[in-house]
Amino acid sequence: KSGNDKGDWVVGFSRKIGRTDSLQAKLWGIREGLKLAISLNIRYLTVELDAMMVVHLLKMPLDDIHLLSTLMRDCLLLIVEMGVMQIQHIFRESNKCVNHLANLAQNSDLDMVVLNSPPASLLPFF
């Protein structure tokens, strides 16, 4: 989900990625979110994650033998292209919208859905 500095909805997405672990799911979410932002000409983002391990992985030198090195490299290249200003950890409680969108994707028949406005089921989180 992308919001502006005032917390207003800008754009969101949900994408079904199949069975995976949470680390890989977070990296896929970053990759797809940054690709969407680039396609909409959105620049200079702050990436917020509720997974400290992913924050550390994206701030460390890339280890080419890591199982997820290709996905991490994609994320890092997009981060540089976007001009991402910060990658920071936030607590899970602050990330309820993203977690809700991830749950919606699991129950969807569609591969990827771009949301120009928040779905009704997300309104209680605002």
Summary of the structure (lengths in Angstrom):
residues: 126
radius of gyration: 14.1
end to end distance: 12.4
largest distance: 42.7
contacts: 323
relative contact order: 0.22
helix: 48%
strand: 17%
